[in-house]
Amino acid sequence: MLRYLMAALLAASPAAALSAEPKDGAWALAAMPTGCMVQAVSPRGTMLSVWGFAGDGKLGFLLQNRGWEVRDGEKTPLSVEFPGGERARAWPVEATARAHIDSDGPGLFFTVEPGGAGANAFLAAFASAEGMRISRDGTDVDTMPLAGSGGAIASLASCLAERWNEEAPSAEPKPAGPEADTI
């Protein structure tokens, strides 16, 4: 599982430096004791967070916007498209809505399991595209600029590799994140 995750992330992107705080069109990297996260913000206020935890074979994708209205726990079909990339096609994603996350607003959460059916192509498209168009119920919600996403994914992979190579985590189970379907 770890091998698939690291290979998919590293193959999808070149290395690059990231800022500490996300700004329009820029990526930020955050490291935690057991995981890592990259974030970017669109000009329309949508924040995209992508994270992984040591020992977990999935990457979490969270889209948040203060202007959205969602019903907590509701399954929400999304269409995610990567214009300008190697694989410009729409990816259907079933996200789970979260109404009360934090000050960045409500959000939609889904996971991607590198090595899973279609996931490596999804990550390659994400890392090579100019943007990520998000549609909900056939209506465009936002288009995230993805300039530097290849470097962001490489930095995420490097950070996760460091976490996995550190002392093994305790046998205590980690808290479960929001449930969502996996690509």
Number of C-alpha atoms within 10 A of each C-alpha: 14 17 11 15 25 20 15 22 24 20 17 22 22 17 16 13 13 18 14 13 14 19 16 15 17 20 25 20 23 16 15 12 10 17 20 23 24 25 26 27 24 20 13 13 18 24 22 21 20 22 22 22 19 22 15 14 19 22 18 19 22 23 24 25 21 14 12 13 13 17 14 15 16 15 20 18 17 22 21 20 23 26 20 14 17 14 16 16 15 17 15 13 21 20 26 24 26 23 18 13 11 11 9 15 19 22 27 27 26 25 25 24 22 26 20 16 12 13 18 22 17 22 20 21 24 26 27 24 22 19 23 22 17 20 18 14 10 10 10 13 17 18 20 24 20 23 17 23 26 25 21 30 30 24 25 27 25 17 21 26 17 16 21 18 10 12 8 11 14 7 6 6 7 11 6 6 8 16 14 22 14 18 20
